[in-house]
Amino acid sequence: MKVNLVLRGLALLTVLSLISCSDDDDGSQGPLTGNFVVTIENVFEGREYFENGTTGFIMPGNSESFSFNAGKGHYLSFATMFVQSNDLFYGFDEMGIPLYDENGIALTGDVSAMVSLWDAGTEVNEEPGVGPNQPPRQTGPNTGNDEGGTVKRIMDVNDGFVYPNVSAVIKVTLVHDGGTEFTVTIENVSGSASITTPLAPGVWVVNGSEQTPLFAVDTAASEGLERMAEDGDNGILDTGLTLESGLVSPFAPGAYDINNTLFVLGEGASGALEALAEDGNPSGYFNIFNAPVGTSGPGPIFPGDSYSFEFTASDGDILSFATMLVQSNDWFVGANNIELFNNGIPTSGDITSSLQLFDAGTEVDEYAGAGNNQPPRQSSANTGTDENGTIVLEEAAGAHVPSVTDMVKVTITAN
């Protein structure tokens, strides 16, 4: 009798166990669940400078203009050869000139007084305007005697020759066109100077403070500068600057949710999204990621850095997340509809193709990377002009803004 009772008890436990594993009377299994890890990596290519370009051959009496965008903290550098010389060129100081003052007021007007005549130190000087190894008279490029010197202002070089005043040869004017745009005009005014000279093709670059993109005083010239200063060949300098110039942006701490969308296209942004998209502040959301991998505190991720967050989800669940593109006023990268299972199989791998660049519609856009109301340059949070728009796909970011896949890589791993 006791044995029968024991057997009946075991049978009952088995039935109860089967019932606990089923969702309904047909014996189907409960919903699939899984643990997921999402990694958001900043894959911007590192760049040293912001923008660059070239100038052409400018004859006496002629001028050339070029335009660019720049923000607080940006400097302008340029160089163009004094053709009636062996290796002399005009340019600003080694770091260039600041384009805004400490109060954020743009520099404008005649900046010729900030231009100097420089000696590249690569070819022995001959009398200006008559030397046989100067471009108008040399038989070919790079024909003079190597000097093996360093870059100096010509006034610091005791070569015994007399050179025309800078203001008698070149005039440089800077105009602030509004917003972040500037236009520079270089005029060749040497027609009545003691030595009339063309200005050879040159280069310009928008760089940061403490950077010396074209030359450093008392340092040997680069090959690119040597070719430009001796022969007016700006090719190497232009190629190098182009490779090292462009938009680079951190991504800010962001937020995620399961089955609840963080934003809705065509609708106004919530206060939480506005703070995330304008200032990289995700505190209005419950689920956030803010500590770069390998660190213990919150901060942005720069090229090569990443965020990571982990969660548990069930079959049918959807992931939504967003992170601010810091070099913008209110743009963010994200997605609302990442399915975490596909036919019962947990999603795993690279999901970057599901991401898009969005505009929160909360702050008027400025040129990406230069706007003075963007986080790297704004005086405090929420300083830009209110836009009072709606959330849209950002489809007019500008040619200088890379595609999403060249800015960020997002992978998901199911455990």
N, C-alpha and C positions, 0 to 999 in steps of 0.2 A: 504494500500500500504506500509506504514512504517513497519507494522508487518511482511509482506512478505519479505521485505528487511532484517530485523533483522534475520528472520529464515534462509534465504539463507546464510547470513553471518556466522551464527553459524554452518550450514552444511559444509560450506567451511573450517572453522577452524577445524572441526572434521576430514575432509579428509586430510588436511595438517598434522594434528597430527598423523594420521595413517601412512601416507607416511614417516614421520620422524622416526617412530619406526621400519621401515622395511629395510632390506638389498637389496631386489630385488622385482620383480613384484608379486612373489607368496606369499608375506606377511610374510616370515620367520623372526624370531627375530634376532637382532644383536648379536655379540659375547658375551659370558658370561665373566664377569670380577669378580675379587675378591681381597681382601686385604689379604696378607699372612705375618705371623711372623715366622721367623726361629730362633731356639735357639740351640746353640752349647755348650754342657756342657763337661767339662773335668771330666772323671769318673775314672781316674787312682786311684788305691788304694794307700793311703799314705804309704810310706816306710821310715824308718830311715836311712838305710845303702844301699850300692850299691851291694856288692857281699859278699858271705861268704862260708865257707866250714869247713872241719874237717881234723885233722891229726890223724895218727894211733899210735899204740904202737911201740916205737922205742927203741930197745935194744942197749947196748953199742957196738960201732963199726958199727952200721947201720945208715941209713939216709932215709929221705923221702922228696919228692918235691911236690909242688903244684903250679899251674899257675892261673893267674887272669888278668883282665883288669882294668886299672885305669887311670885317667886323672889328670890334675893340680887341686890341692885342695883336692885330695884324700889322705888318710892316711891308713896305714896297722897296724892292731892290731892282736895279737895272744896270746894264753895262753896254756901251757902244764904243767902237774904236775911233780914236783920233787918227784918221787915215794918213796924214802927213807925218808919220812917226814910225818907229820900229816896233814898239810894243806898248803904246800908251792908250788908255781908254778913259772915258768919262763914266762916272757913277756916283752914287751916294756912299756914305760910310759903309763899312763891312756888314753891318746889320740892316742897312737900309734906313728908311725914315718911318716913324710911326704914323699911321693913318688917322688916329684919333688921339685926343689928349686924355688926361686922367679923368675928365668929366664926361667923356664920350662924345665930345665935339669933333666933327670931322675936319681934317686939315684940308685947306683949299688955297688956291692962289699960285703965285709965281714962287716956285721952290728951287730956282736956279742957284740960289746962294748955298743950298745944301749939296750941290754937285761939286765934285773935285776931279782933277785930272790925275790919273793914277799910272804908275809905271809897273808893268807886270813882272819886271825883273828877269825876263826870259831871253831877251836879245839886246846886245850892246847898242846903246843909243847913238844915233848919228844926228847931225844938225837937222832940226825939223824943217821939212819942206824941200830939202835938197838931197837927203841921204839916198845913196844908190840901192840900199836894201829895204827901202820903204815902198809900200804897195804901188804907188803910181810909177815907180821906176825899177822895181826889182824884176828879175827875169822869171821868177817863179816864187811860190810860197816858201817860207822858212829858209831864206837864203842868207840871212845875217849871221853874225857871230853869236854863239850861245853865251849867255851872261851868267847863268847859274845863280841868280839872285833871288830876292823875295819881293813881294808886292809892297810898294811904298807910294805915298803921295809924291808927285813930281817935285814939289817944293822941298822935299826931304832928300832929293837925289842931287848930288853935286856933280852934274855932268858938264857944266859950263855953258849950256845952251839957254836961250831965251824962248819962252813959250807965250803965246797970247793968253790974256786973261780968260778964264772959263766963260764969263758972261759975254765975251766978245765972239764966242764960237757956238755956244749951245744955250737954249732957253727951254726950261721945263716948267710946264704949267699943270696944276692938279685941280680938277673940278669935281665937286661932290654932286652927283646927279640926283641924289635923293635916295632914301633907303640905305642900302649897302653898296650902291654902285658908284664907281669913280671913273673918270676919264682923264688920261694923261696925254698931253700934247708935247712932242719934242720938236723944237724948231732949230734948224741950222741957220744961225745968224752970222756966219763967218765971212759973208761977202765983203765986208769992209774991215775985217780983222787984219792983223799983220801977216797972218798966214791963212789963206783961204783953203778950206779942206772939206771933203765930204765926211759924213758920219756913216760908218759901215754897218751892215746888219748886226743887230745886237739881241739881247734877251732881257726879259723882265720876269720877276717872280714875286708872289705874295707869300711872305714867310712869317714865322713867329718871332717874338722877342728872343734875344740871345742866340739866334741862328745866323750863320754867315754863309748863305747859299752860293755866293759867287767867288768870294775870296776872303782871306784873313790877312790883316796887316802883318808884315814881317814874317810871312809864311810863303813858301814856294807856290807858284800858281799851278792850278790843275792843267792837264793837257787841254781841256776844253777852253779854259781862259786863255792859255797860250795861243791857241789857234785863232781865237777871236781877236785878241789884242795885237797879234803880229800880222794877221792876214785878213781880218774881217770875216772869218769863217765861224759862224755861230752854231754849226751843226752838232758838234759833240755836246756843247753846253745845253742846247735845246733838247736833245735826246735824253740826256741825263736828268734835266729838270722835269721833263714830261713824265718820266718813269717814277719820279719821286714826288709828284704833285697830284692832289686830288682830295676828295672828301673822305675823311675817316671819322667814325662816330662810335662812342660807347653805346651800350644799351643799359637802360636803367632797371632797377628792381621792378618786378611786375607781379601779376596776379593770375590765378587760374581757378576754375570751378568745374565740377562734374554735374552735367545736366542743367546747369543754370548759365545762360549766356552773359558774358561780361558787357556786351554792347549789342546794339541792333542797328543795322544799316538803315539810313533814312530817318532815324529818330535823333532827337537831341541827346547829347551825352549827359550821363548822370554826374553828380558832383564827384563821385569816386573816380569815374573815368577821366573827368577833366583834370583832376590832380595827378593821375597816373600819366596822362598823355602830355600835359604841359610841363610838369616838374619832376616826373619820375617818382612820384609818391603814391605807393599802392595801399596806403594804410586804410583806405575806405573799404577794402575787401577783406574777407575772412581768410582766404587761402592765398598766401603771398610767397614769393621767392625773392630774396634780397641779398644773400651772402654768396659772393663768387666762390666757386669750388676751390678748396684749399685755404680759405680764410674763415675767420670766426665772426666777422662783423659785416654789416650791410655795406654795399657799395656798388658802383657800376661795373660792367665787364668791358674791357678793352680788347682789341684784337688778340686772339689766342686764349682769352679767358672764357669761362662758361658758368652758367647757373645750372642747378639740378634740383628737381623736386620729385617726391614719391607719393603715391596714393594707391588705394585699393578701389577697384571698380568691377561692375558686373556686366554680363552680356546685355547689350542695348544701351549702355551708358555712353555719353558724349563728353568730350573734353573741350573746354574753352579757355584760352589764355591770351595775355597781351603784355607787351614790354615796350617802353618808349624808345624811339630813335632820338637820342639825346640832342643831336645837332639839328633840331627842328623846333617849331613852336608848339605843335600839338599832334605830331604823327606817332603812330605806334604800329608795330608788327604783331600780328596775331592771327587767330583763327577761332571760329565759333563751333565748328562741326566736325571735329576729329572723332570718328567712330573708333571705339576701343576694342571692338570685336568685329570680325568679319566671318560670317557663317560659323560662329562658335569658336573661331580661332583668334587669340589675342593679337592685337596690332603690335607689330614690332618693326623697327628699322627707321630709315630716313623719311620724315614726314614734311620736309621743308617745302615741297611743292604745294602743300595745302595752305601755306601761309600767304598773306597779302599785306601790303602797306596801306594803312588807313589814316584818314584825317579826321580828328575828333570834332572839327567844326567849332571849336571853342575859342581859338585865338587866331588872329590874322597872320597868315604865313609870311615869313621873310625868307630870303635866300638861304637854303640849307647850309649850315656851317659858318655863316657870317652874321646872321641876325643878332642884334644886340639884346633881344628879348628871349633868346634861346638860353637854356640853362648854363652853358659854359661862360656866358657873357652877361647875363641879366643880373641886376643888382639884388634882386630878391625874387621869391616865388610869385607867380601870377602877375607879371608886370606888363605883358603884351596887351595889345588892343583886342577887346572882346569881339568875337566874330558872330556869335549868335546864330550859328549854322547847325547843320546836322552831320551825322557821321557818314562819310563817303569813302569810297576807294580813292586813294591819292594817285591820280593819273597825270599830274602835271608837275612832278617833283623837280624836273630839270635834268638836262643831259648829264650833269656832273654827279647825279645820285645813282649809285649802282642798283642793279636789280636786287630783289629780296634775296635770291640765292647767292649773291655775291656779298651780302651783308651778314647773313645769319644762317646757321645750320641747326636744325632741330631733329633730334632722334628720340625714339621711344623704345624702351626695352621692357618686355614682359617677363616677370620672374615666376 
